[in-house]
């Protein structure tokens, strides 16, 4: 894995609008106050359901299409569907090295605008689907210190609203958890259950 990490170089500036959907997941309703990318977490994911439908997921442990749209699946009661995006250059790199399954074509985030709720940005090691915010044992107060050092705060979903701020935090995580370099801003979207949620 370390060789693969070394192959990735941020050769061009990452742009807020140059992001694509890399997958979908099903989350428990009671976990929406801290949405984050994760490879395995029974407290937020329906792990039995995901294992049962393993063939419908990609190598980054996400559904390739919205599972609520798949007629062959019956999603768990009280489940919510979320989707994840990554910067296009990095998503293309994951496909190139075989970590993420290629979709028919990479779907830009504009396909979700107006239909899904944008929740904010997680900071992730996309190779392992580990959230910088929730996936590492940081020293007491270290995460709060990082967030304050860039003069921002978490939103109601436990995420960062601003892309540039998220990129700054990625650089901090690259330094303090260098074995998981490169961290990427991961946009997280929630599928609404009714029109009132879109307000």
Secondary structure, DSSP 8 states (H G I E B T S, - for coil): -HHHHHH----S---TT-EEEEEEEEEEGGGTTS----S--TTTB-HHHHHHTGGGB-TTSSBSS-GGG-TT----TTEEEEEEEEEHHHHHHHHHTTSS---SS-EEGGGTBTTEEEEEEEEEETTTTEETTTSS---TTHHHHHHHHTT----TTSSBS-HHHHHHHHHHHHHHTGGG---EEEEEEEE-SSGGGG-
